[in-house]
Amino acid sequence: MTFLLDEIALATARLAEAGVPSPRTDAEEIAAFVHGVSRGRLHSVKDSDFDALFWEGVARRESREPLQHITGRAYFRYLSLEVGPGVFVPRPETEVVAGWAIDRLSEMDVASPVVVDLGTGSGAIALSIAQEVALAQVHAVEIDPVAYGWAKRNILEHGQGRTSLHPEDLADCLPELDGQVDLVISNPPYIPPGAVPRDPEVRDYDPSRALYGSGEDGLDEVRAVERTARRLLRPGGLVAVEHADEQGNAVYWLFSEDNGWRDARLRQDLTGRDRFVTAKFGQE
């Protein structure tokens, strides 16, 4: 065993004691980042090349700073995205939401589907759709200037010319696309005011604007997404909006037949928890 692998074992024990959910993986990711190799090549790092910056990264993770802030990258589906302070770190559960949208877009009889991602943050959803759906034209909307900067960097790296970024509010954005959009998707802020996220990585590091929704129940931004989707979608267009696991029924009822929605469904993430609502607008 090499010196670096020995140090990773020690770091794993420290991170586990600190309550980090995936201590071995995180220790290896930090080591790979510091030494400029893949996790699968950590064994190839010579003892003489060990970099003590590894332990600086471990200490930051031990204090529950997000791994993605330490390495500067977040992995989402097939993408590696730049992230850091001021932008929401995309989560695995959101990959399920994006995957549903990608599957539905791939089934559409539309040559170049038009997609709007409301509150794009790092651009994770928008860029995944642009990458995985041939000829999709994706519009990413983000009003927060810091998050907008992160999204812009990621779109320049991955956008392939089919992702447009708009510094607009999700409540009144893109009037020029009214009635022309095939799919609207959003992971808006939805945590009720006063609620405290359990994970320190979320509570202490994710921007509050991306976490906490407005209104007593935290769902005012989801209501804005519903109204905007209703305005943007063509007849037969689809919407998908993420929510907290205990908010499923409340979000489901926002997409009512009285507002022109049909086929509303509560959908689950990989843990079986209610995670997002989908619906179809009007008649095709």
C-alpha positions in Angstrom: 0.0 0.0 0.0 1.3 3.5 -0.9 1.7 6.4 1.5 -1.3 8.2 -0.1 -3.6 5.2 0.3 -2.5 5.0 4.0 -3.4 8.7 4.4 -6.7 8.2 2.7 -7.6 5.4 5.2 -6.8 7.8 8.1 -8.8 10.6 6.4 -11.7 8.2 6.0 -11.8 7.5 9.7 -11.7 11.3 10.5 -14.5 12.0 8.1 -16.7 9.2 9.4 -16.3 10.5 12.9 -17.4 13.9 11.7 -20.6 12.4 10.3 -19.8 12.8 6.6 -22.2 10.4 4.8 -19.7 9.0 2.3 -16.3 9.3 4.0 -14.2 6.9 1.8 -15.5 8.4 -1.4 -15.0 11.9 -0.2 -11.4 11.2 1.0 -10.6 9.6 -2.4 -12.2 12.5 -4.3 -10.1 15.1 -2.4 -7.0 13.0 -2.9 -7.7 12.7 -6.6 -8.3 16.4 -6.9 -5.2 17.5 -5.1 -2.9 15.1 -6.9 -4.4 15.5 -10.4 -5.4 11.9 -11.0 -8.6 9.9 -11.2 -9.8 7.9 -8.2 -8.8 4.8 -10.1 -5.2 5.9 -10.4 -4.6 6.9 -6.7 -2.5 3.9 -6.2 -0.1 5.2 -8.9 0.9 8.4 -6.9 4.5 8.0 -5.7 5.2 8.5 -2.0 7.5 11.4 -2.9 4.6 13.1 -4.7 2.3 13.2 -1.8 0.8 16.7 -1.4 0.0 17.9 2.1 -2.8 20.0 0.7 -4.8 16.8 0.9 -5.1 17.3 4.6 -6.3 20.9 4.1 -9.1 19.6 2.0 -9.9 16.8 4.5 -10.1 19.4 7.3 -12.5 21.5 5.2 -14.7 18.5 4.5 -14.5 17.5 8.2 -16.1 20.8 9.0 -18.9 19.8 6.6 -18.0 22.2 3.8 -19.4 20.6 0.7 -17.0 18.3 -1.2 -18.0 20.2 -4.4 -16.7 23.5 -2.9 -13.4 21.9 -2.2 -12.9 20.3 -5.6 -14.8 23.1 -7.5 -16.8 20.5 -9.5 -20.2 18.8 -9.2 -21.2 15.7 -11.2 -24.7 15.6 -12.6 -25.8 12.8 -14.9 -23.0 12.9 -17.6 -21.7 16.4 -16.8 -19.0 17.8 -14.6 -20.0 21.3 -13.6 -18.2 24.2 -12.0 -19.8 25.1 -8.6 -18.8 27.1 -5.6 -20.1 29.6 -3.0 -23.3 31.4 -4.1 -24.8 28.6 -6.2 -26.9 25.6 -5.2 -25.0 22.3 -5.5 -27.1 20.0 -7.7 -28.3 16.8 -6.0 -28.8 13.2 -7.2 -32.5 13.4 -6.6 -32.7 16.2 -9.2 -31.1 13.8 -11.7 -34.3 11.8 -11.6 -36.4 14.9 -12.5 -34.1 15.7 -15.4 -34.1 12.1 -16.5 -37.9 12.1 -16.7 -37.9 15.3 -18.8 -35.2 13.9 -21.1 -37.2 10.7 -21.7 -40.4 12.6 -22.4 -38.6 14.9 -24.8 -37.1 12.0 -26.6 -40.6 10.5 -27.2 -42.0 13.8 -28.6 -42.7 14.0 -32.3 -41.0 17.4 -32.4 -37.9 18.0 -34.5 -36.3 20.6 -32.3 -38.1 20.8 -28.9 -38.1 24.0 -27.0 -37.4 23.7 -23.3 -37.3 26.3 -20.4 -35.5 25.7 -17.2 -36.8 28.1 -14.5 -34.2 29.0 -11.9 -31.4 27.1 -13.5 -28.7 27.7 -10.8 -25.5 26.0 -12.0 -27.3 25.1 -15.3 -27.3 21.4 -14.4 -30.8 20.5 -15.7 -30.6 22.8 -18.8 -27.3 21.5 -19.8 -28.2 17.8 -19.3 -31.2 18.3 -21.5 -29.1 20.1 -24.2 -26.6 17.3 -24.1 -28.9 14.3 -24.1 -31.8 15.5 -26.4 -30.7 16.0 -30.0 -31.6 19.4 -31.4 -33.3 20.6 -28.2 -33.3 24.4 -27.8 -32.9 25.1 -24.1 -33.6 28.4 -22.4 -32.1 28.7 -18.9 -33.5 31.4 -16.6 -31.7 32.7 -13.6 -32.2 36.1 -11.9 -29.6 35.8 -9.1 -26.4 37.4 -10.4 -24.0 35.0 -8.6 -25.7 31.9 -9.7 -26.0 33.4 -13.2 -22.2 33.7 -13.3 -21.8 30.0 -12.5 -24.4 29.0 -15.1 -22.7 31.2 -17.7 -19.4 29.5 -17.1 -20.9 26.0 -17.4 -22.9 26.9 -20.5 -19.7 28.2 -22.1 -18.1 24.9 -21.4 -21.0 22.5 -22.2 -23.7 24.5 -23.9 -22.9 23.4 -27.5 -24.7 26.5 -28.8 -28.1 25.2 -27.9 -28.5 26.6 -24.4 -29.4 30.3 -23.9 -29.1 32.0 -20.5 -31.6 34.7 -19.5 -31.1 37.0 -16.5 -34.8 37.1 -15.8 -37.3 36.4 -13.0 -39.1 33.1 -13.4 -42.4 34.8 -12.7 -42.4 36.9 -15.8 -39.7 35.6 -18.1 -39.6 35.0 -21.8 -42.9 36.5 -23.0 -41.6 36.1 -26.5 -42.0 32.3 -26.1 -45.6 32.3 -24.9 -47.5 29.3 -26.2 -44.4 27.9 -28.0 -42.6 25.8 -25.4 -42.7 22.0 -25.3 -41.5 21.5 -21.8 -41.0 23.6 -18.7 -38.9 22.3 -15.8 -37.9 23.8 -12.5 -36.2 23.0 -9.2 -37.3 26.2 -7.4 -36.7 27.2 -3.8 -39.4 25.5 -1.7 -38.2 25.1 1.9 -40.7 26.9 4.2 -39.4 30.0 6.0 -38.3 29.0 9.5 -37.5 25.4 8.6 -34.0 24.3 9.2 -32.3 21.8 6.7 -30.8 18.8 8.5 -27.5 18.6 6.5 -24.8 21.2 7.4 -23.7 21.2 3.8 -27.1 22.6 2.8 -27.9 24.7 5.8 -24.5 26.4 6.1 -23.3 26.6 2.5 -26.1 26.6 -0.1 -27.4 30.1 -0.9 -30.6 30.8 1.1 -32.2 32.3 -2.0 -32.0 28.8 -3.7 -33.4 27.1 -0.6 -36.2 29.0 1.0 -39.4 29.6 -0.7 -41.8 32.5 -0.1 -45.2 32.3 1.6 -46.2 30.5 4.7 -45.7 27.1 3.1 -42.7 28.0 1.0 -44.5 27.3 -2.2 -45.0 30.8 -3.7 -42.2 30.2 -6.2 -43.8 26.9 -7.2 -47.0 28.8 -7.8 -45.1 31.2 -10.0 -43.7 28.3 -11.9 -47.2 26.9 -12.5 -48.4 30.3 -13.8 -45.4 30.8 -16.0 -45.6 27.2 -17.4 -49.3 27.8 -18.2 -48.3 30.9 -20.2 -45.3 29.4 -22.0 -46.5 25.9 -22.9 -48.1 25.0 -26.2 -51.2 22.8 -26.0 -50.0 19.3 -24.9 -46.7 20.7 -23.5 -45.3 19.2 -20.3 -44.2 20.6 -16.9 -42.0 19.1 -14.2 -41.4 20.8 -10.9 -39.4 19.5 -7.9 -40.5 19.8 -4.3 -39.7 18.5 -0.8 -40.9 15.0 -0.1 -43.6 16.2 2.3 -45.0 18.8 -0.1 -46.1 16.4 -2.8 -49.9 16.6 -2.3 -49.8 20.4 -2.0 -47.9 20.8 -5.2 -50.0 18.3 -7.0 -53.2 20.3 -6.4 -51.6 23.4 -7.8 -51.8 21.8 -11.2 -55.5 21.6 -11.3 -57.9 20.9 -14.2 -59.5 24.3 -13.5 -56.2 25.9 -14.7 -56.0 23.8 -17.8 -53.8 21.0 -16.5 -54.4 17.3 -17.0 -52.6 14.0 -16.2 -51.0 15.5 -13.1 -48.8 13.0 -11.4 -46.8 12.7 -8.2 -43.5 11.1 -9.0 -40.8 9.6 -6.7 -37.1 9.8 -6.5 -34.7 6.8 -6.2 -35.5 6.4 -2.4 -39.3 6.1 -3.1 -40.1 9.6 -1.7 -42.4 12.0 -3.5 -40.0 14.4 -5.3 -41.7 16.1 -8.3 -45.0 16.7 -10.0 -45.6 16.5 -13.7 -48.5 17.6 -15.8 -49.7 18.2 -19.3 -51.2 21.5 -20.4 -54.4 21.7 -22.4 -55.3 19.6 -25.3 -53.0 18.8 -28.1 
